[in-house]
Amino acid sequence: MGILTGKCGVVFGVANKRSIAWAIAQAWHQAGARLVFTYQGERLKDNVHQLAETFGADTLILPCDVTRDEDIQSVFAQAGQAFGSISLVLHSVAFAPREALEGDFVSTSREAFRVAHDVSAYSLVAIAREAAPLMTDGGSIVAMTYYGAEKVVPKYNVMGVAKASLEACTRYLAYDLGPRKIRVNCISAGPVNTLAARGIAGFSEMLKIYEARAPLKRNVVPEELGATATFLASDGAAAITGQVLYVDGGYQIMGM
């Protein structure tokens, strides 16, 4: 019996086998949870199906563009039909136009700012709103963030500002949903070699800096993020909400 046995959840953000969302989904599955997966667009459909079906041929896999409220509503309507109620949600979704990550932050266009915040931050609010009615016995919503929300990370630009918004949304959602025994937390992960991360200019240098300066003198691995997310999803974290948990080898504590 795993610590999540009997719990059901919805996972947003799996793109491929290197995704942080996939590492967390595997950990939740191994802990006993039953999961629904979403994918964004036809380009990712085959990848997500191939991965999710390793959990069973009957695994529910649904399309979802998180900028469309009707897509999010459809996902939770079908999750409710499949499970009756849910206990878990993973939000591992972020996007900003490439040009907004390549230049100076001051050059960020109004449209790039809007898109980054809509996809990366507001989507958590929209997802929580639809998930909450299905969390009839409480639950845990986990979102992925990064240190660029707190300190300047060159070339992270508008994504850092959007992640700061995500973290603020987490706190306000935790306040709103707390009386319903729904907890909302963020994991702030150190850099992980995902496909999305490779799109950040200077990412390989970032890995070297973390390894050199973090107290643990190494980078984190996806399995460690899975373990943290499993803890946050479990009853062991029943009194933790509205928090940002840093899983970065201790890098966040360093001043120099």
ZAMARGU-4260 file (C-alpha; in steps of 0.2 Angstrom, whole numbers, plus 5000, padded with zeros to 4 digits):
<rodrens>
0) 5000/5000/5000 | 5007/5017/4995 | 5005/5033/5004 | 4993/5039/4990 | 4983/5023/4988
5) 4965/5028/4985 | 4969/5045/4979 | 4965/5051/4961 | 4972/5066/4952 | 4975/5076/4936
10) 4992/5080/4929 | 4995/5095/4918 | 5011/5097/4909 | 5019/5081/4903 | 5027/5084/4887
15) 5040/5070/4886 | 5050/5057/4897 | 5061/5071/4903 | 5047/5082/4909 | 5047/5086/4928
20) 5028/5083/4927 | 5032/5065/4921 | 5044/5062/4935 | 5031/5068/4948 | 5017/5057/4939
25) 5028/5042/4940 | 5031/5045/4959 | 5013/5048/4962 | 5008/5032/4952 | 5021/5022/4962
30) 5014/5028/4978 | 4997/5021/4973 | 4988/5036/4965 | 4977/5035/4949 | 4979/5049/4937
35) 4972/5058/4922 | 4984/5066/4910 | 4982/5081/4899 | 4991/5086/4883 | 4992/5103/4874
40) 4990/5101/4855 | 4992/5087/4843 | 5011/5089/4843 | 5012/5082/4861 | 4998/5070/4859
45) 5008/5054/4854 | 5021/5057/4867 | 5009/5059/4881 | 4999/5044/4876 | 5014/5033/4875
50) 5020/5038/4892 | 5003/5038/4901 | 4998/5021/4894 | 5012/5013/4903 | 5001/5016/4918
55) 4987/5005/4910 | 4978/5005/4893 | 4963/5013/4902 | 4972/5028/4908 | 4962/5044/4904
60) 4972/5056/4892 | 4963/5072/4888 | 4967/5087/4877 | 4968/5104/4886 | 4974/5121/4881
65) 4975/5130/4898 | 4971/5146/4890 | 4953/5140/4886 | 4941/5139/4901 | 4930/5126/4892
70) 4945/5114/4890 | 4949/5115/4908 | 4931/5112/4912 | 4930/5097/4901 | 4945/5089/4909
75) 4938/5090/4926 | 4920/5085/4920 | 4928/5069/4913 | 4939/5066/4928 | 4924/5067/4939
80) 4915/5055/4929 | 4930/5043/4929 | 4934/5044/4948 | 4919/5053/4956 | 4931/5064/4966
85) 4949/5069/4965 | 4963/5073/4978 | 4977/5078/4968 | 4982/5091/4954 | 4999/5094/4947
90) 5002/5111/4938 | 5018/5110/4928 | 5014/5122/4914 | 5023/5137/4908 | 5026/5147/4892
95) 5033/5163/4886 | 5037/5168/4868 | 5055/5164/4863 | 5059/5182/4859 | 5054/5187/4876
100) 5067/5176/4883 | 5081/5181/4871 | 5082/5200/4873 | 5081/5212/4888 | 5067/5212/4900
105) 5063/5230/4896 | 5059/5225/4878 | 5045/5213/4883 | 5030/5216/4873 | 5013/5218/4880
110) 5007/5203/4871 | 5022/5192/4877 | 5018/5198/4895 | 5000/5194/4893 | 5003/5176/4886
115) 5017/5172/4899 | 5005/5176/4913 | 4990/5168/4906 | 4998/5152/4903 | 5010/5151/4917
120) 5000/5159/4931 | 4982/5162/4928 | 4980/5144/4922 | 4983/5139/4940 | 4968/5149/4946
125) 4957/5142/4932 | 4962/5124/4936 | 4960/5126/4955 | 4942/5133/4952 | 4937/5118/4942
130) 4946/5105/4953 | 4940/5112/4970 | 4922/5105/4968 | 4929/5088/4965 | 4940/5088/4980
135) 4925/5084/4992 | 4937/5077/5005 | 4951/5090/5003 | 4966/5088/4992 | 4983/5095/4987
140) 4987/5106/4972 | 5005/5107/4968 | 5013/5119/4956 | 5031/5121/4949 | 5040/5137/4950
145) 5058/5143/4950 | 5070/5154/4959 | 5069/5167/4945 | 5053/5172/4953 | 5062/5179/4968
150) 5079/5185/4961 | 5085/5191/4943 | 5090/5176/4932 | 5097/5184/4916 | 5087/5179/4901
155) 5073/5171/4911 | 5065/5188/4909 | 5046/5188/4909 | 5045/5170/4914 | 5052/5175/4931
160) 5039/5189/4933 | 5026/5176/4928 | 5032/5164/4941 | 5032/5177/4954 | 5013/5179/4950
165) 5011/5160/4951 | 5018/5160/4968 | 5007/5174/4974 | 4992/5165/4966 | 4997/5150/4976
170) 4996/5160/4992 | 4979/5168/4988 | 4972/5151/4983 | 4978/5143/4999 | 4968/5156/5008
175) 4953/5154/4998 | 4953/5135/4998 | 4959/5131/5015 | 4942/5130/5023 | 4938/5116/5011
180) 4954/5106/5016 | 4962/5110/5000 | 4981/5114/5001 | 4990/5123/4987 | 5009/5124/4987
185) 5024/5127/4975 | 5040/5117/4972 | 5054/5128/4967 | 5065/5116/4958 | 5084/5119/4954
190) 5088/5118/4935 | 5084/5101/4928 | 5089/5096/4910 | 5072/5096/4902 | 5068/5100/4884
195) 5059/5116/4890 | 5075/5121/4900 | 5086/5120/4885 | 5077/5134/4877 | 5084/5146/4891
200) 5100/5155/4885 | 5114/5150/4896 | 5106/5135/4903 | 5121/5124/4903 | 5131/5137/4912
205) 5117/5138/4925 | 5119/5120/4929 | 5138/5123/4932 | 5134/5138/4944 | 5122/5128/4954
210) 5133/5113/4956 | 5148/5125/4961 | 5138/5136/4974 | 5124/5125/4981 | 5128/5118/4998
215) 5125/5100/4992 | 5137/5104/4977 | 5126/5095/4964 | 5111/5098/4954 | 5094/5090/4958
220) 5087/5075/4949 | 5069/5073/4943 | 5066/5058/4956 | 5069/5071/4970 | 5056/5082/4963
225) 5044/5067/4962 | 5048/5063/4980 | 5044/5080/4986 | 5028/5081/4976 | 5023/5065/4984
230) 5026/5071/5001 | 5015/5087/4997 | 5002/5076/4990 | 5001/5065/5006 | 4993/5066/5023
235) 5010/5070/5030 | 5009/5087/5023 | 4992/5090/5029 | 4997/5106/5038 | 5007/5114/5024
240) 4999/5126/5012 | 5003/5142/5003 | 5022/5138/5003 | 5036/5138/4991 | 5047/5123/4995
245) 5065/5124/4987 | 5072/5108/4980 | 5088/5115/4974 | 5102/5108/4984 | 5101/5123/4995
250) 5106/5136/4982 | 5092/5148/4988 | 5100/5151/5005 | 5116/5157/4997 | 5121/5176/4996
255) 5137/5173/4986
</rodrens>
